[in-house]
Each structure stands twice: as C-alpha cells, then as structure tokens.
Amino acid sequence: MDIVTFFALLGGLGLFLFGMKEMSDGLEKAAGAKMRGILEFFTKNRFIGMLVGILFTAVVQSSSATTVMVVSFVNSGLMNLLQATGVILGANIGTTVTGQLIAFNLSDIAPLFVIVGVVMVMFCKKPQIKRAGEVVLGFGILFMGLSIMGDSMTTIKESPRIVDLLKSMENPFAAMLVGFVITAILQSSSATVGIVILMASQGLLVFSICPFLILGCNMGSCVSALIASLGGNKDAKRAAMIHFLFNVIGSAVTFVLLLFALNPFTDALMTMSGGSVARAVANAHTSMKIFEVIILFPFMGWVVKATYKVVPGKDGDSEDEYQLLYIGGKKIISPTAAVHDGIKEIEHMGNMAVTNLQKGMQALCNMDEEAIQEVYKREKYINFLNHKITDYLVQANETELPLADANKIAGLFHVVNDIERIGDHAENLADCAKRRIEEGVEISEKAQKQLSDMLEKVVKILKYSLDMFTNGNQEHMKEILQLEDEIDVDERKLQRAHVKRLTKNKCTPEAGMIFSDTVSGLERVADHATNIAFAIMEPDQGMMDDEEEW
C-alpha cells in the first residue's frame, strides 16, 4: 500500500467521523431542548424509554451521543437510573441503524446531500434551517467519506501481504480486542462497524471474524460515556456504568454462544442477507444487539444495584466544604443539558439565599449570635456558587447550545447576580444583628412584628419566583406581581411609621437606622425576586393577555 492510498484512507475516515459529528451536533443544536423534553416525558416507563432511545439514536446516528446525553440528564435529575436503563438499552439497538444504512451503499447520492446541505447552511437565514442543513450536510459527508475509504480498500486488495495479514485474523479474543481499541480511539462504534462492513465487503476480512470485532466495538463505545461522567455526580457515573456493564455482560454472553454456534449463526445471516456480505455484517450487528437487550432487559434492576457497588457512597460525602450539586465545576457533560444543569444549580443557590434571609431576620430579632455566624458561613457558600456558576455559564456560552437554550444564557447571568445580591441583603441583616448585640440597641416588639410580616411576604415571592424560573410554572405569576406591589406599599408605610416614631422619641436613632435599612433591603429583595421570575420567560409567554391590566 503506497502513501497516497494510506492518506486517502485516513482522509475518508476523517470525513466519515466529521460527517457523523456534524449530523449529531446539528440535531442537538436544532432540537436539543425538544429532545430533552421528550426524553423527560417518555422515560417514566422503562420499555417506552427503550423505544425512545432506539428512535433518538437512529436519528442522531450515535449511541455515544445519546448515552452521554442520558448521563447528563441523570446528573441534573431529569431522570433516575431505572429510567436511564431503558434509553441506554434502546441506544444500543438504535446505533445499528448506521450499519444498515452503510450496507445500502448510498455513496452514489451522497454528493446530492452535500450540495443541498451547503445551500441550506450558506444561503438560508433562519437558524433552524441552517441547523437542519448541517444535519443534511453531515449525512452527505459521512457517505462521501465511506466512498473514499471503499476506493482506498480496493487498492489495498492489490497488496497480498496486507490481505493475507487481515485474513489471518482468526483468534476471536484478538479480534474483540482490536474492535475495542479502535472504537475507544475513534469514540464511535458506528465508525468501526462501518470500517468492518467495508473491509468485509471488499474481501479483506473473513466474515466469520466480523461478529467478534463488533463485540469489541460494543465495549469500546462505553468509553465516551465513562469519560463524560467523570465531571458529574455519583448517579451520572452510575448511569455510565450501566452502559458499560450492559455491554460487557451482553458481549461476554454473546461471545460464549458464538464460540459454540458460530457457523450456524453466520450461515443463517448470509442466507437472510441474500449473500451480501455487507448486509450480513450489518444484520449481525443488529441481531446481536437485539439479543443482548432481550436477555438483559429483565435483569436491569440488578445491573443498577451493581452500579452502587462499583460507585459507592452519596453525593456530599466529600470532605470539601463547598460543593456543586449539578454542574460539577468541570467540563460540560452534554450541550443539550448544559442550561438545564445551570438552572438547577442556580435554584440550589437561590434556596440557600432564601434560607439565609430567614436566618438573618432570626439573628436580628433574637440577637442570636449562633445564627449570625451561620449566616456568614452560608454567605461564603453563596459567593462560591456565584463564582462557579458564572464560570460555568461562560463556558456554556462558548458551547454550541440548542437554539432555545442559547437564548436563555444572558438571563441566567442576571439571575445569578440577583441571587448574589439577595445573599448580600441577608448578610446585612446579620451585620445589623451584630450591631444590636455590641451596642445594646433595642427594637420594639411591634417593629419586630412588622419586619417579620414583611419578610414573610418576601420569602413567599422568592419561592414563587424560583419555581417559575426553574420549572416554568406560571401558576403564581399574578401573585408575584401583586406581592411586589404590596411589598412596595408596605415599605412606604413602614418608612413613614418609622419617621413618626423618631419624631415622637419612641425610637432611638440607632434602632431607627437598623429598621429603615432592613425595610429598604427587603423591598429590594422583592425586586430581585421579580427579576428572577421573568428572567428567561419567552417574549410571547405569559403576560400577553394581562399587559394592560398589570
């Protein structure tokens, strides 16, 4: 094999991998948010989840992409481990669709897909059409890469040494190892299976060894999810481990059966495939995957339990003082879930700020030194989350996000800033409490009652706002606006009452200043809460019918 043929082979492989990535990325960017919603809705039942996994992977053309997506969804709490098993099983069947398409040999019409995709990407202004164009373009490039590889392998056939070397591969263990290593390097079982189909159809591989190469591909496909899970929580690691255990156990069982029934299996496949070696290899891939799913589906509950042995403990067991629950502080697991994970971590930060606000008022009214220290400590945690989430959002903003999610990023930055300011107001309450203790400042029970009543409304609007921000729940939207107006009115009333007390010498200037600052702070917290509620609301959502009223 000369150097030109070798470069052509590498170039064809590069086009194949690039085309597959372009397809997968284009689909995630165009429909990632919708895909997330469908997965979240349809995975309540494990069997339905498996069907969804088959469909998604058949469309995305990558079991690795689907599995990494599932790992990210488990990490963010969109689905639990049992729900994830269904999608993972489906992904293992759906990935065989690529092999079936390759066996059809669509290389002749690949240039048509390329030119259509280029026109859609270059000349269409609508982002959705551009994303769809990337999918079409990727599909065309994928098969053009296959065509180039096929032509290169035709030249390789003229080299007796290489042909003899490939045909001498008779050891099933060695074949499985080769399949595993190549797939782990390429990060795509579809690419490896495509190469096996091409080589077998060119006569470079003996058909009987192809099933063992494919078994190695199955196990190698787990590497992407395992690597992605390193930045996630323990359940994310367990989800990746489910994929790994399924492929290892399934491949081991299939391997043993093939050792005893290889000839009947390959003869049946050749007969079923009409003598086409390429079709027989693709059918071998599909039939083995379906077999593995059938035998392991009833036992996936045990597989899930096994992952708790492999990945023991709970999140939060770390000795680190401050921890992230959803974003991991590392590489984004999947663009499809990046914004959702960020929102969940922001909700975590928001709930801490609400707790700190309540604890700050407790410290102020009761002059509780222990509560003061608790507020200061939690404020440091909130500041930690502020920096980490902001860094994460910057990283997400530089990622090719789904269009619907990309439009939310700016709003998320604002929400993080609003919550950080709420945390500062809670810290101000602790400062005032400390001042009361040090200077012996007295605040009347009536004034304390007024502050507590105002805080109750502020906490209520904060909880409604966080729910609306996190879950898109608009059930309390009118109440949020009403509460904000009420709190504005309360602030003005309390400030006037405060002035009257001062003029009648019923309140010391020190107590009056603390009271006035606290009331003003609570009113500003309510403003931040309203900002949070409407931060990522779509322009056509919610208040269209109520604009004039409100």
Secondary structure as UniProt FT lines:
FT   HELIX           3..42
FT   HELIX           46..60
FT   HELIX           63..76
FT   HELIX           81..94
FT   HELIX           96..104
FT   HELIX           107..109
FT   HELIX           110..123
FT   HELIX           127..156
FT   TURN            157..158
FT   HELIX           160..167
FT   HELIX           172..186
FT   HELIX           189..201
FT   TURN            202..203
FT   HELIX           207..209
FT   HELIX           210..220
FT   HELIX           222..229
FT   TURN            230..231
FT   HELIX           234..272
FT   TURN            273..275
FT   HELIX           277..296
FT   HELIX           297..299
FT   HELIX           300..310
FT   TURN            315..316
FT   TURN            328..329
FT   HELIX           335..366
FT   HELIX           369..397
FT   HELIX           403..406
FT   TURN            407..408
FT   HELIX           409..439
FT   HELIX           445..471
FT   TURN            475..476
FT   HELIX           477..503
FT   TURN            504..505
FT   HELIX           509..533
FT   TURN            534..536
FT   TURN            539..540
FT   HELIX           544..546
FT   TURN            547..549
//
